[in-house]
Amino acid sequence: MPDIVILGGNMAGVSTAHYLLRHVFPRLENDKLKYKIVLVSPSTHTFYTVGAPRVLASKQVENDKAFASISEAFSQYRPSEFTFIQGEAVALNTSNKTVSVKEPSSSAETLLRYDSLVIATGSKSASPLWTLHGDHQATLDAFKQVKEALPAAKSILIAGGGPAGVEVAGEIGHIYKGKDITLLSGGTHLLPRFESSTPGSRAEKRLAALNVKVSHNLRIVSSKTVDNERVSLSFSDGSTKTVDLYIDATGGKPNTSFVPSEWLDEYKRVAADKSTLRATKAPPGVYAIGDVASYSKGSVPDAMFAVPALGYSIWSDLHEAATKKGAPGAGSAVLKEKTYKQFQKDMGIVPVGPSGGVGILFGWNVPSFIVWLLKSRTFMLGNAPGLATGAQFLKP
């Protein structure tokens, strides 16, 4: 039975697993040819990262609102077609096509053989508030720590001028009026991933209305806890400041420490074809999707909308391999060809508080009420369970 090992159990990895089980395997399998998925993740739960700013700031939203159990979400499948392993990939052996998986809180390792390999390990932010750092409990603990500190904190500093920093600054500024809140952009303007500077300028004005100060061209060099859990910060201009609460919302690094260096690009991401998601520097049968892949801009669409294209690539490669081996019935059902076409124009919605925000869709600036309608009302937290169950991919 050929095994497809998927490394990474969040947006890209879980969605890919559901897509393969629902739409790819039924078009490949027969009585004599079966496939199985082994999904590997350090966390037992998915994390709907989109909703993190609302969860960590709001007193009304439970900390576990953004999480869903992987085992429960995949309970509909038979053990013969799906297995979940909690662990972290630590090494790849390309000659015998195996991946070493370290078990949580243990030095023990499991050796998994793969016929096809999907790398969907994402990236790791500086703080577990924004991405999984091992099991989801680390993020739950981080949420709890921030939410307990917020009411008493008089001075709050947030580092990071991207969507996470802007969104959490807006959430805190709305809920905790009157506090000394500062957001460091780390560059010349907010939201630098947009080609247009307009959303960043608009976001800064909306933050100012919430009494959030924005400081540009300044970065944090170091931080340390002092004086009953206050934080002393050292800045790139040589100055220092002590605050009651420091929230690091700076960007992350790709989780590729286990990947052979020859498979990576100059940013240590897995080199992948932007249309087919095949890993271009790896042997055949290796794929990469989401933040860990070279094509990605770090957006949700680049993780979720690319799944059907990856599914087709895997179907095509497995179908070809089965046909060459003369597998009975191979090719009896065909999957419609799909390729991924990335949005070339700016795309993004960034709430600044619950009443609205800024954003660009297909290169056009959108009014605040559209941001409210699409995201800032609920931060789409109602989608968290659907992420785990693959609700978006009920149809091919």
N, C-alpha and C positions, 0 to 999 in steps of 0.2 A: 504494500500500500504506500504510494508516494506521499510524503509529508511536506506540507507547506508550513514553515515556521515564520510567524509574524512577531517581530520584536517591537514592543511598544503597545500599551493597552489604553491609549487615550483616543482623541478624535480620529486620527488617521488609521491607527492600527485596529481599533474595534470596528470602525466602519468598514474597513477592508475585509475583515473576517466575516461580517454579516453578508457583505455583498458576494463574496466567494461562495459561501454556504448556500445562499438563496438563488443566485443567478448564474454562477459559473459551474459549480459542481454538477447541478442537474443536467447541464448541456455537455458533460464529459463522461459521466459515469454510466456504467451498465452492471450487469450481474458479476462480471469478472474484473472490472476496473473501478476501484474506489479511491477516494482521496481523503486526507485528514488534515485539519488545521491544528497546529499547536501555537497558542497565543501566550507570549511571555511578557510579563509586566511586573515591576517592583511593587506596584500598588494593586490591591484587591478591588479598588473602585476607580471608575472614571471621574474626571474632574472637569466640569464645565467651566473653563477658565474665563469665558466671556462674562460670567456673573460675579467674578471675584470682588470687584470694587463695591458692589452693593452689599454683598455678604459681610465683608469685613467692617463696613462702616455703620450698617443699619442695626438698630437694636431689635427691630421686628423680624428680621430674617434669621432663621436658625443657621448655625454654622455648617450643618451637613446638607443644606439645600442644594449645593452645587455638585453633589456626589451621587453615584449610583453603583450598586454592586455588579461586578462583571459576571460572577458565577450565576447570579440570579437572572441576569439579562440573557445569558446563553443557555439557560436550563431547557429551552425548547429543542436543543440539538442532542443527538445521541452521543455517548462517549466514544463511539467508533468513528465519529466525524469531527469531534471537537474536544480539545483538552486545554485547560487553562493552567499555567504554571506561574506561581508567584516567585519572581526572582529577577536578577539583573544580568544581562549579557556582559561577560567580561573578556571574552576572546573568541576569535573566529579562526578555524583551521580550513583553509581553502582547498587543501589537497584531498582531504577526506570529507569535506562538506559537513563540518560539525560546528556547533556553537556551544561554548561553555557558559552555563548559567549558574550564578552564585545564589544560594538560598538566603532569604532574609535572616539577619541576626545569626549567621553561621558562616563557617569557613568552607562548608561542604559545597561541592559543585556538581551539577548535573550536565552530562554531555548529550546534546540533542543532534541527531542527524537530520539534515534537510535535503530535499530534492529541489525545492524553490525556497527562496529567502526574501522576506519583505522587511526592510529596515524602516521602522516608523517610530523611532525612539525620541523624536522631538528635540527640544532644547531645554536647558535648565537655567532659569532666571537666578539672579543673585539671592532672591528671597523665595521661600516656599509659598508665599502668598499668591504667586502668579503661575507657577508650574509645579508639577509633582516633583518632590525631592524624596524618592523612594516611595514608601507607602503613604497613602493619603492622610494618615494620622499626623504626619509632620505639618501638613497644611492646616488641618483642623486645629492643631496646637498653636500655629502662627495666627490664625484668625482669632482664637480665644485670647491670646496675649494682647493683640492690638485692641480688640473690643473692650477688654478690661481696663486698658490704659487710657483710652480716649476720653472718658468723662472727666478725669482728673487732670489730664494734660493741658497745660496752659500754652505751651509752645510746641508746635509740630512742624517738622521739616520732612518734605517728600522729595526724593531724588529721582529724576527721570521725566523727560519731557515728551515721552510717547503716550499712546492711548491709556495705558495703565496708570501712569502718573497723573495725567490730566483728569481722568475719570475719578480716581480716588480722592484727589484734591477737591473736585466738585462735590462729591458725596459728603466728605467731611465738612467742607465749607457750608453746605446747606444744613446739615444736622447740628453742627456745633458752632453756631454763630458767636462771634466775639472772641474766639481763640486766635492766637498768633500763628497763622498757617503760612508757610513758605514752600513754594515749589521751585526746584532747580531744574532748568531745562537741559543743562549740560551742553548747550550749543547756542546758536544765534536766535532760535525761535522754537516754539512748541510744535509738536507733530511733524518732525522733520522727514518722515517717510513719504509724506505727500509731496509731489512735485511742486504744487502750489503752496505758497506761504499763507494764503488767505485763511484756511481753517485754523492754523495756529494763532494768527492774529485775533480771529473771532473768539477762539477759546480763551485767550488771555483776557479779553474784555469781559467775558462772562465770568471768569474766575475773579476778576477785580470786583465785580458786582457782589460777589460772595465774600469779599474781604480777604481773598487769597492773594498774597504777594507772589509775583513771578520774578525769578532772578536768572539772567542769561550768562553764558560764557563763564560758568563757574561749576566745578565738579568737586565731589568729595574724594579726598585722598585716603583718609582713614577714619575709623570710628571706634570708640571704646566706651564701655559702660562705667559711669562714675556716680557717686552721690545718690545712693538709693535708686538705682536703675535709670537715672538720667543718662543722656548720651553726649559725649564730647566728640565734636566733629572737626576735622582739619580739612581745609579747602585748598584748591589748586592755586589760589593767589597768596597762600601763606597765612591766611586768617584762620581763626578758630571760633567755634560757637558751641554752647551747651544747650540742649533742648530736652524737653520732657519725653518726646516721642519722635523716633526717626523711622521712616518707612522707605525702604529701598525698592524703587520701582524701575530700576535700570534694566537694560536688556540682558539676554541670556546667551549661552554658548551651546552649540550643537552637542548632543550626546553621542559622540562617535569615538570615545576613547578605546573601544574594543574593536573598531573597524580597521582593517589593514590600511596603512597610510597611502598606499598606491591607489586606493579606491576614492580618495578624497580630493576636493578642490582646495584652492588656496585659503579658504575660510574654514577648512576642516569639516565641510559638509560632504555628504556622499554625492559624487558627481552623477547626475541623472538626466536623462533625456526629458525635456520639458513637455513633450507631447505624449510619450508612451510610459514614462516613469521607470524605464529600464536603467539600471545602474551602468553607466557607459564605460567605467574603468574596471568593473568587476567581471568575473566570468558570467556566461549566460545563466539565466535563472535567478538573478539577484535584482531586486527592485528597491526603490526608495521613494517615500512619500511624506509630505508634510514639512515641518520646519527643519528636519534633519537633511533634506534634499536640496541640491544646489539650485533648482528652479524656483524654490519657494521664496516669497517676499515676507514670510512670517505671518501671513493672514489666515483666517479661518477658511475662506474659499479655496486657498491653495492646498489645504488639507482635505476638505470635504468634497469639493467639486471635482477633484482629480481622481476620486475613487473609481468611478465607472471606467475611466481610461486605463487605470491600473488593472482593474478586473479583466478588461478585454485583453491586455497584454499577456496576463497570466493564462487566460483561456487559450489564446492563440499559440503560445509557447507549449503549453501542455498538450493541446490538440495535435500540434505538429509532432511532438515527441511520441505521443501514443500512436499516431499514424505510422511513423517510421518503424515502430516496434511491432506493427501489425496487430495492435490491440483490437479485439472484436468490438465492432460498434463505434469505434472512434470516429467522431465527426458526424454522428447521426443527428445532432442538434447544433445549430449555429448561433453564436452570439453576435449581435450586430456590432460592427466596428465602431469604436469610440476612441477619440484622442482628446487630450486636455488642451484647451485654449485659454491661456491666462489672460485676465483683464489687463490691458495695456495702459488704460487711463486710471487715474486715481479712483480708488474705491474705499470707503470707510465711513463708519458712523461712530462718533465719539460723544457720549453724553457728558454734560457739565452740570451735574445736579439732576434731580428727577423731573424737572420741568422742560428740559430740552437739551440742546447742545449744538454741535457743529458736525459737518460731514460733507463728503463728496461722493456722488454716484455717477459712474461713467464720465468722470471729468467735470461734472457740473456741481457747483455748490448747492446744497439743499438747505431749506429754511429750518429753523429750530423745531417747529412743530412736527416735521417729518422725523427728526431724530427722536422726539418724544414718542411719536406713534410707533416707530420701529424698535426702539431699544430702551430709552431712558425711563419709561414707565416701570418696567419690571426687570430690565437687564436680561430679558429672555430666559430667566431661570426656569420657567416652565419647560424648557427644552432639555434640561439636564437628564431626566430619565430616558428620553428618546435618544440621546447620544449613546447610552449604553446598550439600548435595544436595537439600534440601527433603524429607527423609525423612518429616517430620511430615505432609506434604500429598500423599501418594501417592493418597489418596482425597479426593473433593470434600466 
